[in-house]
Amino acid sequence: MFPIQSMRAAMMMAAVGAVLAAMPARADDYPSRTVEAIHQFGPGGGTDRFIRAIGEPFQEITGQALVPISVQGGGGVPAAVTFMQRPSDGYSMMAVGPEQVINHVLGRMNIDELRPIARIQYDQGLFLVSKDSPIKSVDDLIKTARENPGSLKVAVTGTAGFDDTLVGLWNIKSGAELTTVPFSASEMVSNTLGGHVDLMYEEYGPARGLIESGDLRPLVLFSEFRLPVLGDVPTATELGFDVSLGRWRGFAMHASDDEANANTMFSILDRAAVSESYKTIETQSGLQFRSKVLGPTQFKEFMEHEVEIYTDVLKQLGYVE
C-alpha cells in the first residue's frame, strides 16, 4: 500500500497529465502531425501540384506531411464550407488564389474569416494565337477588335472566373473588346490551334512548350515587366493598359487560429519556398519570374487590393450590382 502522501502525489500528477494532454500543442511543438490543405480543384491540377511541390521541403523541415484535400465543384463554395467546418487548430489550411477573392466579391464566402499566411506563387499570362493566325501582333489584335467589337473569340478556362475577369479588364482598359468562350485546358488549346477561336489566354508555364515549338505565338503579356525568355513580347502595361493581374497561390488559416501557430507556419513555408527541390519545380513551371513570398501582413494587404480590383471589374461586367 502507498502512503497517503504518495497516493495524493500520484493522483495530482495524473490530473496534470490529463490536463496537458487535453491542451493544444505549444507553438514550439507545432506541427506535430499531418497538416491538410483544402482546395477546390482536381487531383493533378495546378493547385494540387503546388501543394505537393511545397509539401516535399515542408516534410523535410517539420517531419510532418502537408497533404492536399480536393473538394471540387460548386465554384469553390463546397471547398470553402469544408474548410470553415474544420477546427481552428492549425492543422487545416486552405489553398487560396484569385478564386477566393472572386467568391468573396460575389458574396459566396467571406475572406475576412481567413488569416492569410503566405503567398508563394504569382504567375503571368498571355494572349496567344496559332501560328497560322492572320493576327500577327497585338496591334493587329487591338485594331481588329476595336473595328469589330466582340467579333474575336478568346478561349478561356471556366466562366466568371479568373480568366474571364482578366479578359474583362482588358476589354475595359483597351477598348478592344473580345468575347470569351469557356473550355477545358486541353479543349482550349485544340480549338485555338484548329482555328475555331481566334486566340486563347494561358499562363506562360503551361503554354511554354507550344510557344517554343512555334505552334502558338504570344501577342501580349500581362505583367509589370517583360519576361527575359520572351523579350520581344510587349506587356499590356507598356502599351498603356493597366492589366497585370496574374494567377497566384498561397495558404490561409482560420482567422481564429492561434497567432503563434500562424507565425510558425509562415516561417516553415518561407523556408520551403527557397529550398532547392521547390525552386527546381518553380523554374520547370515557368513561375520564377514574378513569384515572391509574401508574409501574413503583406499577403493580407495584397488580397485587400485584389478585392478592390475584382469588385470594380465584376461590377462593370455586370456580375455584381
Secondary structure, 3 states (H helix, E strand, C coil): CCCHHHHHHHHHHHHHHHHHHHCCCCHHHCCCCCEEEEECCCCCCHHHHHHHHHHHHHHHHHCCCEEEEECCCHHHHHHHHHHHHCCCCCCEEEEECHHHHHHHHCCCCCHHHEEEEEEEEECCEEEEEECCCCCCCHHHHHHHHHHCCCCCEEEEECCCCHHHHHHHHHHHHHCCCCEEEEECHHHHHHHHHCCCCCEEEEEHHHHHHHHHHCCEEEEEEECCCCCHHHCCCCECCCCCCCCCCCCEEEEEEECCCCHHHHHHHHHHHHHHHCCHHHHHHHHHCCCCCCCCCECHHHHHHHHHHHHHHHHHHHHHCCCCC
